[in-house]
């Protein structure tokens, strides 16, 4: 790995991220909250100063004029460090609003990784802060690097390594000849859906500021709300609108772009992953609706509204809630936990293990069982019409192993700190899967993570970053071969 290229790439991204930190100032000025301007100025200056210092300190970084020949290892490191330091700089404004350093970093990391777990114990803050919380989620939903690839010429050629480092998945999927065009297309469908949701929520009675913040949070699979009761106090019409957009936040944006650009939504149902995603969400939501009707004595309308809303929220890892489901019966909460583990589609804003990986795991198991019966037979594993190479299958098995190993390790460590196995296990699942709320009243849908120990919050911060980067770029940092520096 060449330190100069790593420093130059990191410095470049941080320079532009410093501009992003200035955006909430517009909101502060609009609402005459002048005291909220300084926190974002200082945050922006800190990111810009770090960018400049890194470029000057690392030998050879100032001489580099482009990153067109950046290597995969350098791309993985650049993306990982970008997300870590983006969370740190994003936390600086929170310090001025009264959050402790650990809570500020937790809140910023939860926002930028679209986890939606919060440490806020009250909601008496300026508009600019609430906007920043939702805006960081919106940026993180599609990816900071993907945005810069789409709009900045410096990433036009080198963007491929960074693009797939930020959003690694079972397959490296691009649907235009140039990766810059792919990134731009993804942001177009992402921004377009966000605008449509804002307009829809405004027309149905939600205030403009709330509509913007909740649209940012739902399309990103984030879940931060401007209210301590999340979506619970809004009308059922608004709940169904948000349910629709949360569902599509968890669907493959590459696939959505193809469908919407051809004005043919039926293309979605020609995709195996989407059909499974749609089928599982619908099936579990219907089961949950009947459970609520039978066990919680909800009306039919209440049952289906809360079932589809909360299932869509958890499957897309958004974390909004329409009711405090910590009070639901045991069977209903089991269904919610199942959908937490299921996850969203590949190339979506959602988190979790991803539907494609579940499909591959099932097909690998089926293939191995068939080999026992027919040892000489050759089985070709496919996703749709795509034959999955063996290296992808091995990577999937490795990812799943690391995914559950990280959850197990985090749960074990936090169980000792919290003296509560439910908080430890469910909190680890929610953090690694970037889901947000867990089960129970402490970290549940109407709870928060403020009461947890500093040690537990630190573990969950690491989990959130690793989960958002889908483990691989994060794990690569622990390989000693990566740190063999070259000029």
N, C-alpha and C positions, 0 to 999 in steps of 0.2 A: 504494500500500500504506500502511496506517495502522500506524505503529510501536506505538501504544498497544495495539491489538488483538493484534498479534504478541507483544508483551511479556506481556500478560495471559494469553494462551493458553499460551505457553511456561512462564510462571510456575506456572500451574495444573497442568500436566502434571508439572513437576519436583517440585512439592509432594507429589503422590501417588507419584511415583517414589521419593522419599525414604523413604516407608513400605515400599516393595518391598525396599529395601536392608536393612531390618531383619529380613526373614524368615529368613535363614540363622542368625540368633542363636538361634533355637529349636533348630536342629540342633546348634549349638555347645554349648548348655546340656545338651541330651539326652546328648551324648557326653562331657560334662564337659571340653570344650575351651575353658576360660574365656579363654585367651589369644587365641582367635579371635573374641571378642565385639567388642573395641575397633575393629578394622578396619572392621567394618560400621556401627558407631555413627558413626565419623568420616565414612565415605562418605555415610551418610544425612544427617548434619548439614551436610555440604558442599553436597549437593543442595538441602536446605531453605534454607540461607543464600543460595545463588545465586538461588533462587526468590524470596525476599523482597527481595533487593537489586535484581533486574531490575524487579520491580514498583514499587519506590520510585524508582529512577533514571530510568526512561523516563517522560517527561511524559504525564500523562493516563491511565496504566495503572491507577492506584488508583481512578479514578472509574468505570471500566467494571464493570458488574455482571453482564453476560452476553455470550456470544459468538454469539448467535443469528443475527446478520447478518454473520458473518465471510465474507469473500470468498474465492474460489478461490485467488488468489495468496497471500493471508495463510495459508490452510490449508496450501498447499504448503510455504511457508517454515517454518511452525510445526512441521510434521512432520519436515522435514529437520533443523532445529536440535534438535528433541527427540531424534532418533536419534543425532546427533553428541554431544550432551552426556550422553545416557544412557550411551553407550560410555565417555565420560571418567569419569563418576562411578562406573560399574560397575568401572572399572579401579583405583580407589583401594584396595579391600581387597587386591588382588594385590600392591601395593607392600609391604604388611606381611608378605607371605609370601615375600619375597625376590626378586620379579621386578623387572627394571629398568623404568624408566618406559616405554620403547618397547615392551618385551615385555608389560607390563601392559595398555597401551592396545590392543596387537594381540590379546591374549587376550580382553579384554573385547569388542572389536569383533567378533572371530570368533564369540564366544558369542552376542551379542545379534542379530547378523545371521544366525545359524544356519549359519555357514560350517564351523566345526569344525576349522579349521587351528590347530595349537597350537605354542607355543614352549616347552612344558614338556619338560625333559630328564630329570626323574625324577618319581615320583608319591608322594613321601613328604610329604604335606600333610594338614592336618586335614580331617575330614569336611565341615565347613562350607564350605570352599573348593570341594571337588568338587561339593557341592550347589549352590553359587552358579553354578559353570560350567554345569551342566545346567539350572538354573532360569532363567538368562538366556536360554538357547536356547529353553526352553519358552515364555517370554514373547514372545520375538522371532518364534517360529514362526507364531503367529496375529496378532501385532502388539500392541505396547504401547498404541497409541491405540485399537485395536479393543476391547481389554479395558476401557479407561476409558470408552469410549462405552457399553459393555454395562452397566457397574455404576454410573456416576456420573451424577446428574441434570443436572449442568452441561452435559453434551454431548448431551442428549436431542434438541435441535433442530439445533444447529450441527454435529452429528456427521457429516452427509453429506459436507461438504467435506473433513473430516479423514479420514474412512473411505476415500474413494477416492484421497486424496492419499497415504495410507500404503500402499495396495495397488493401484496403478494396473494396469490390464490392458487387453487388447484390447476388453473391453466393461465397462460399469459395471453389474454384476449385483447386484441385491438381490431377495430372494424373500419379503419381508414388507413391508407398507405403510410401516412406520417403520424407519428405519435403525438405531435403538437395538435394536429387536426382531431385526433381521438380525444385528447384532453379538452379541447375547445367544445367538441360536440357533447361530451359528458356535462360540462358546465352549462351549456345551453339548455339541455333538458332539465337539469337540476334547478337552475335559476328560473326557467319558465314555469315549472311546477310550483315553485315557491311563490311567484307572482300570482298565479291562479289561485293558490290557497289564500293568500292575503286578501285578494278581492272577494273571494267566497266568504271568508270569515267576517269581513267588514260588512258585506251585504246582509249577513244574517244577524247583525246586531253587536258584534264584538268591536270594541274601540280600535282605532287604527294602530296605536302603539302596541296594544296587546296582540292584535292580529299579526303584526310584523314579527314580534318576539316568538309567538307560538308557532308561526309558520317556519321560522328559522329552526326552532327546536324540533318540530315534527318531521320536516323533510330531511333533517340531518340524522334522525334516529337518536336525538339527544335527550329531550325530556325536561329541560329547565323551564319553569313557569314563572310568571310574574306574581303568582298567588301562592300562598302557603297550602291551599287546598287543591293545587294543580288545576284540573279541568272540571272538578266536581260541581262547581256552582254555575256552570254554563248550561244552555239549553241542549236538548237532545239533538236538535238540528246541527248545532256546532260540533257536538260530539261525533256525529256520523261523518261530517266533513273531515274532521281531524283523523277519524278512523281510516277513511279512504286514503288520505295522503300518507299516513303512517304505514299502511299496508304497502304502498308503492315505494316508500323509503326503504323497505326491506326487499324490494324486487331488483333484479339486475338492471342497472341503468343502461348498459350497452344494449340489452334486449329492448328496453323501453324506447331508446332512441330510434332503433330500427322500426319499431311498431308505430310510434307517433309520427316519425318523418314520412312514413308511407301511408299514414292515415288508416292503418289497418290494425286495430287492437287485437284481432284474432290471431295475429302472429305470436302473441304472448303464449297462447295455448298450444303452439306447435313446439314449444321448448319444454323438455322433460323436467328440468329443474323448477320452472315456474308452475307447471302442472302439479308437481308434488307440493310445492310451497302453498299454492292456492288450496289444494285439497286438504292438507293437514290443518291449515289455519281455519278453514271452514268447518271441518269435522270436529276439531277440539272446541271451537267457539260454540257450536251447536250443543255438544256435550255439556259445556259449562253453562249454557243458557238453561238447559233442562235441570241441571244440578241446582242452580240458583232458584228456579221456579219451585222445585220440589223441597229443597232443604232450607232455603232462606226466605221462601214465601214471597218472592218478587212477582210482579205482574209479568205477563208475556212480553210487553213492550220494554219494561225495565230489564228483564232477564237478557233479552237479545241485544239491547243497546250496550249494557255493561259488559256482556260476554265478548261481543265482537270488538268493542273499544279496547278492553284490557288485554285480550289475546293479541290484537294487532300491535298494541303498544309494546308488549314484551317480546313478541317474535321479531319485531324490527329493532329491538333493544332501545326503544325510545324512553319508556319509563313513566310516561304520563299515567295518571289514574283518574277515573271518573267517580270512584267511590273508595272508601278505605277497605280494601279487600283483606286486610289483616284480620277483620272480623268475620270473614266468610268461614263456612264449614271446611272441615279437613279435606274432603274430596275435591272441593273447588280449588283449594290452594295447591293440591297435588297436580291438577291440570295446568295451573299457572306455572308451576315449577318445571313440568315437562316441556312446556313451550319455551321456557327460558333456555333449556339445554338444546332445543332444536335449532334455533338461530335463523338467520335470514339467508338470502341468496348471495352468491358470489358477485363481486362488482356492484354491491349495493352500499347504502349508507349505514346499514345495520351491522350488528356484531354477532357474537355467538360462533358456534362451530362451523356454520354454513351448511345449507341444504346439499350442495354438491358433494361435500365431504361425507355426509351421511349416506348419500347414494353410492358413493364409491366404496365405503366401508361395507355396506350391505352386499354390493356386487362382488367384492373381493371374498367375503365370507361364503357367498353362494358358489363362486368359482372354486374355492378350496374344497368345499364339500362335494362338488361334482367331480373333482379330481380324485377323491377317495373312491368314488364309484367307477370312474372311467379314467384310470391313471394315464392312458396314452392320448387322451383327448386334449386338444388345444383350445383354450377359451380366450376370446377377445373381449375385453371389458370396454363397454361404450357408454358415453353419456350423449343421448340423442344419436346423431350420426357420426359423432366424433369418437374415434378409437383412442383410448387413453394410453399413452406410453407407460412402460414399466417404471421409469424414473418418477413419473407423476404419482403413480400408485405408492411407491416407496416413500415419497415426500409426504403424501397424505397420511400414511400410517405413522410416520415420524411426527407429523404435526399433531395428530390426535393424541399420541403418547405424551408429547410435551405439554399439550393443552391440559389434559387431566392430571398430569404430574404437577404442573404449576398450581392448579386448583388444590390438589391434595397437600402440597407443601405449604401453601399460603394458609389453608384452613388449619393445618397442624400448628403453625407458628402463632396465628392469631387466636386460636383456642386457648393457648396458655396465657396470652395477654388479656383476653376478655373474659375468661372463665365461662364461656358460653359457646357451645358447639354449633348451635343454630346460626348465630351471628357469624361465627367463623366460616362455616361451610357455605351458607347462602351468600354471605358477603363476598367470599372469594369467587363464587360462580358469577355473581352480579358484576364484580370488578373485572375479571378476566374476559367475560363476555360483553363488557361495556353496556350492561343492561341498566344499572342504576339502583333502583330500589330493590330490597330483598323482601323476605318474609318477616312477620312479627311487627311489633309496635315500635321498636327502636329504630331499625333501618328499613322499615316497611314503607308502603306508599305515602303515608302521611308523616313519616318520621324523618330523621336526618342522621348524619354520621358524626355530628359534633361531639357526642358523648364518648366516642371511641378513644382509645389511648393513642398517643403519638406514634407508638410502634406499629399499631394496626393501620393507622392512616398511611404511614410510610409504605407498608407492605401493599396496601390497596392502590397507592399511587403507582408503584412499580407494576402491579397487575394491570392497571388501566392502560398504561403506556405499552406494555407487552401485548395486551389483547388488541389494542388498536392497530399496532404494527403487525398483527398476526404472527407474533412470536419470532419468526425467522430473522428479520434484521436485528432484533433485540438479542437473540441467542448468539448471533454471529460475533457480537462484541466479546464473548467469553472464549473465543477460539484464539489460541496464542499465535497461530499462523497468520492471523489477520494483522498482527502488530509487528510484522517484519517490514520495517520501513525501507523504502527505496527512494532514490532521487527522481 
